[in-house]
Amino acid sequence: LSIVVPVFNEEASLAPLDQEIRAALLALGRSAEIIYIDDCSRDGSLAVLQECVETAGRGGFRTRVIKFRRNYGQTAALAAGFRLAEGQVILPMDGDGQNNPADIGRLLAEFEKGYDIVSGWRRHRKDRAISRKLPSWVANWLIGRVSGVRLHDYGCTLKAYRASLLKELHLYGEMHRFIPLYLNTLGARVGEVEVDHRPRSAGVSKYGSRRILKVLLDLVLIRFMTRYYTRPMHFFGQAAHAFALAAGLTFCLMVIFKFGWLSLIGIDYQASFIQTPLP
């Protein structure tokens, strides 16, 4: 197993999270590694992670820390961890402690039923209703409608992936949440299991309204990847037809305004206005 944890300014959450991950892995009795990706944190997160590495060196699971020179975002951090992971099953999770490492066993139990991906579903999510839960619900509904792959919670980082499939992907933008869609186009079986979600005990959320806009823009790429990945000319052909239709309508309107009845009405109205005597 490879546990991949992206980290950005989560100093207070990391030490207890690391202990919980190790306890969960120890209970499973499997060989595993833990990979932390420090996305250029500005607090003491890196120092805490280095202590975690030293603890692992005194006995326990192999732990590695990757530090970015600048902040690249969660997708880039996860992609770096995926490339370095050596396990047959890769399980990413958030570094804020809201994902419960005890759910790793539940994900693996579902994974071993023959799935290539098992996605966590934060059914009882401990976040603000208006600023977090409502936008997430709308995004999940839109993604399901566009892609045809219906999951309750695309935004849940806690998932289990078959490493051989995951390493075929090249991630960028905000595309980490759409990994199940990409792998589904490759024939992967996608499952879902309910997981625990805990209130944030320290730090602040890194999600805002700008991130929602990025997700909506990425829906265009999702549409392309899920419907036209093997026939891209169909996508561009439909786009060309739409632009040609818009151009034709614009041309017709220009002709009407220039030479048509609209211009005649304007002339008659102007003439009647000039001929009206003043009181």
C-alpha positions as CSV (number, residue, x, y, z in Angstrom):
1,L,0.0,0.0,0.0
2,S,1.1,3.6,-0.7
3,I,-0.6,6.3,1.4
4,V,-0.2,9.7,-0.4
5,V,-0.9,12.9,1.6
6,P,-0.6,16.4,0.1
7,V,0.2,19.0,2.7
8,F,-0.2,22.8,2.7
9,N,0.0,24.7,6.0
10,E,-1.3,21.8,8.2
11,E,1.3,22.0,11.0
12,A,-1.1,21.2,13.9
13,S,-2.8,18.3,12.2
14,L,0.1,16.3,10.9
15,A,1.5,14.6,14.0
16,P,-1.8,13.1,15.1
17,L,-2.7,12.2,11.6
18,D,0.6,10.4,11.1
19,Q,0.0,8.4,14.2
20,E,-3.5,7.4,13.1
21,I,-2.2,6.3,9.7
22,R,0.5,4.1,11.2
23,A,-2.1,2.6,13.6
24,A,-4.5,1.8,10.8
25,L,-1.7,0.3,8.7
26,L,-0.4,-1.8,11.6
27,A,-3.9,-3.2,12.2
28,L,-4.1,-4.3,8.5
29,G,-0.8,-6.1,8.8
30,R,0.3,-5.2,5.2
31,S,3.5,-3.8,3.9
32,A,3.0,-0.1,3.3
33,E,4.7,3.3,2.8
34,I,3.6,6.8,3.5
35,I,4.4,9.7,1.2
36,Y,3.9,13.3,2.2
37,I,4.1,16.1,-0.3
38,D,4.7,19.5,1.2
39,D,3.2,22.0,-1.3
40,C,5.6,24.8,-0.1
41,S,3.9,25.3,3.3
42,R,4.6,28.6,5.0
43,D,4.2,27.3,8.6
44,G,6.1,24.5,10.4
45,S,4.6,21.6,8.5
46,L,7.9,20.6,7.0
47,A,9.6,20.3,10.4
48,V,6.7,18.2,11.7
49,L,7.0,15.9,8.6
50,Q,10.7,15.5,9.2
51,E,10.0,14.4,12.7
52,C,7.6,11.8,11.2
53,V,10.4,10.5,9.0
54,E,12.7,10.2,12.0
55,T,10.0,8.3,13.9
56,A,9.6,5.9,11.0
57,G,13.3,5.4,10.9
58,R,13.2,4.0,14.5
59,G,10.8,1.3,13.4
60,G,7.7,1.3,11.4
61,F,6.6,2.0,7.9
62,R,8.8,3.7,5.4
63,T,8.0,7.4,5.2
64,R,9.2,9.9,2.5
65,V,8.7,13.7,2.3
66,I,8.8,15.6,-1.0
67,K,9.0,19.4,-0.8
68,F,7.9,21.7,-3.6
69,R,9.9,24.9,-4.3
70,R,6.6,26.8,-4.6
71,N,2.9,26.2,-4.2
72,Y,1.6,24.2,-7.2
73,G,-1.7,23.0,-5.8
74,Q,-3.3,19.8,-4.7
75,T,-3.4,18.1,-8.1
76,A,0.4,18.6,-8.7
77,A,1.1,17.3,-5.2
78,L,-0.9,14.2,-5.7
79,A,0.6,13.6,-9.1
80,A,4.1,13.7,-7.6
81,G,3.1,11.3,-4.9
82,F,1.5,8.9,-7.4
83,R,4.7,8.8,-9.5
84,L,6.8,8.0,-6.5
85,A,4.5,5.4,-5.0
86,E,5.7,1.8,-5.2
87,G,2.6,0.1,-3.8
88,Q,0.1,-1.9,-5.8
89,V,-2.7,0.1,-4.3
90,I,-2.5,3.8,-3.8
91,L,-4.6,5.6,-1.2
92,P,-4.5,9.4,-1.1
93,M,-6.0,11.4,1.8
94,D,-6.1,15.0,3.0
95,G,-3.5,16.3,5.4
96,D,-6.0,18.3,7.5
97,G,-7.2,15.3,9.5
98,Q,-10.8,15.3,8.3
99,N,-10.4,12.0,6.5
100,N,-10.3,9.1,9.0
101,P,-7.4,6.7,8.4
102,A,-9.4,4.0,10.1
103,D,-11.5,3.9,6.8
104,I,-8.5,2.6,4.9
105,G,-9.5,-1.0,5.8
106,R,-13.1,-0.4,4.5
107,L,-11.8,0.9,1.2
108,L,-9.5,-2.1,0.8
109,A,-12.3,-4.5,1.6
110,E,-14.5,-3.0,-1.1
111,F,-11.5,-2.8,-3.5
112,E,-10.8,-6.5,-3.2
113,K,-14.3,-7.3,-4.5
114,G,-12.8,-6.6,-8.0
115,Y,-12.9,-2.9,-8.3
116,D,-10.1,-0.8,-9.8
117,I,-11.2,2.4,-7.9
118,V,-13.1,2.7,-4.7
119,S,-14.2,6.3,-3.9
120,G,-15.0,7.6,-0.5
121,W,-18.4,9.1,0.1
122,R,-18.5,11.7,2.9
123,R,-22.2,11.2,3.5
124,H,-22.3,13.0,6.8
125,R,-19.9,15.8,5.9
126,K,-18.8,18.1,8.7
127,D,-18.5,21.3,6.8
128,R,-20.4,24.5,6.4
129,A,-23.7,24.0,4.5
130,I,-23.7,27.1,2.2
131,S,-20.0,27.7,1.5
132,R,-18.9,24.0,1.2
133,K,-21.6,21.4,1.1
134,L,-24.0,23.1,-1.4
135,P,-21.3,24.0,-4.0
136,S,-20.0,20.4,-3.7
137,W,-23.4,18.9,-4.2
138,V,-24.0,21.0,-7.3
139,A,-20.5,20.1,-8.7
140,N,-21.1,16.4,-8.1
141,W,-24.5,16.6,-9.8
142,L,-23.0,18.4,-12.8
143,I,-20.0,16.0,-13.1
144,G,-22.3,13.0,-13.0
145,R,-24.6,14.5,-15.7
146,V,-21.8,15.4,-18.0
147,S,-19.7,12.2,-17.6
148,G,-22.3,9.5,-16.9
149,V,-20.3,8.2,-14.0
150,R,-22.5,8.8,-11.0
151,L,-20.6,9.2,-7.7
152,H,-22.0,11.0,-4.6
153,D,-18.7,12.7,-3.7
154,Y,-16.1,13.4,-6.3
155,G,-14.3,15.8,-4.0
156,C,-13.4,13.2,-1.4
157,T,-9.7,12.8,-1.5
158,L,-9.8,9.4,0.3
159,K,-9.9,6.8,-2.4
160,A,-8.3,3.5,-3.3
161,Y,-6.7,3.2,-6.8
162,R,-5.1,0.3,-8.7
163,A,-1.6,1.7,-9.2
164,S,-1.0,0.2,-12.6
165,L,-4.0,2.2,-14.0
166,L,-3.3,5.4,-12.0
167,K,0.3,5.7,-13.4
168,E,-1.1,6.0,-16.9
169,L,-2.6,9.4,-16.2
170,H,-1.1,12.9,-16.5
171,L,-2.8,15.2,-14.1
172,Y,-3.0,19.0,-14.2
173,G,-5.3,21.9,-13.3
174,E,-7.9,20.7,-10.8
175,M,-8.2,17.3,-12.4
176,H,-7.4,15.0,-9.4
177,R,-11.1,14.9,-8.6
178,F,-11.9,13.5,-12.0
179,I,-9.6,10.6,-11.9
180,P,-12.4,8.1,-11.7
181,L,-13.8,9.4,-15.0
182,Y,-10.5,9.1,-16.8
183,L,-10.0,5.6,-15.6
184,N,-13.5,4.6,-16.4
185,T,-12.8,5.5,-20.0
186,L,-10.0,2.9,-19.8
187,G,-12.5,0.2,-18.6
188,A,-11.8,0.5,-14.9
189,R,-14.5,-0.6,-12.5
190,V,-15.5,2.1,-10.1
191,G,-17.0,1.5,-6.7
192,E,-18.0,3.7,-3.7
193,V,-18.1,3.3,0.0
194,E,-19.3,5.5,2.8
195,V,-16.5,7.0,4.9
196,D,-16.2,9.0,8.1
197,H,-15.7,12.8,7.8
198,R,-14.5,14.7,10.9
199,P,-14.7,18.4,11.7
200,R,-11.5,20.4,11.1
201,S,-9.7,20.7,14.4
202,A,-6.9,23.1,13.3
203,G,-5.9,25.3,10.4
204,V,-8.2,26.8,7.7
205,S,-9.8,25.5,4.6
206,K,-7.9,26.0,1.3
207,Y,-11.1,25.9,-0.8
208,G,-12.9,29.0,-2.0
209,S,-15.2,30.3,-4.7
210,R,-12.3,30.5,-7.3
211,R,-11.8,26.8,-7.0
212,I,-15.4,26.2,-7.8
213,L,-15.0,28.2,-11.0
214,K,-12.0,26.1,-12.0
215,V,-14.0,22.9,-11.5
216,L,-16.8,24.2,-13.7
217,L,-14.3,25.1,-16.5
218,D,-12.8,21.6,-16.2
219,L,-16.2,20.2,-17.0
220,V,-15.6,21.1,-20.7
221,L,-12.5,18.9,-20.6
222,I,-14.4,16.2,-18.9
223,R,-17.0,16.2,-21.7
224,F,-14.2,15.9,-24.3
225,M,-12.4,13.1,-22.4
226,T,-15.5,11.0,-21.7
227,R,-17.3,11.4,-25.1
228,Y,-14.8,12.3,-27.7
229,Y,-11.4,11.0,-26.5
230,T,-11.2,8.4,-29.3
231,R,-12.9,10.6,-31.9
232,P,-11.7,14.2,-31.4
233,M,-12.8,15.4,-34.9
234,H,-16.4,14.8,-33.9
235,F,-16.0,17.3,-31.0
236,F,-14.2,19.9,-33.1
237,G,-16.7,19.3,-36.0
238,Q,-19.7,20.0,-33.8
239,A,-17.9,23.1,-32.4
240,A,-17.2,24.3,-36.0
241,H,-20.9,23.8,-36.9
242,A,-22.1,25.8,-33.9
243,F,-19.7,28.7,-34.8
244,A,-20.8,28.6,-38.4
245,L,-24.4,28.8,-37.4
246,A,-23.7,31.7,-35.1
247,A,-21.8,33.5,-37.8
248,G,-24.7,32.9,-40.3
249,L,-27.3,34.3,-37.9
250,T,-25.1,37.3,-37.2
251,F,-24.7,37.9,-40.9
252,C,-28.5,37.7,-41.5
253,L,-29.1,40.2,-38.6
254,M,-26.5,42.6,-40.1
255,V,-28.3,42.5,-43.5
256,I,-31.7,43.0,-41.9
257,F,-30.5,46.0,-39.9
258,K,-28.7,47.5,-42.9
259,F,-31.2,46.9,-45.7
260,G,-34.3,45.3,-44.3
261,W,-37.6,46.4,-42.8
262,L,-36.0,47.5,-39.5
263,S,-34.1,50.3,-41.3
264,L,-37.3,51.3,-43.1
265,I,-39.2,51.6,-39.9
266,G,-36.5,53.7,-38.5
267,I,-36.6,56.1,-41.5
268,D,-40.4,56.4,-41.4
269,Y,-40.3,57.2,-37.7
270,Q,-37.6,59.8,-38.1
271,A,-39.5,61.5,-41.0
272,S,-42.8,61.6,-39.0
273,F,-40.9,63.1,-36.1
274,I,-39.4,65.9,-38.2
275,Q,-42.7,66.8,-39.8
276,T,-44.6,67.1,-36.5
277,P,-45.3,70.8,-35.9
278,L,-44.1,72.2,-32.6
279,P,-46.9,73.4,-30.2
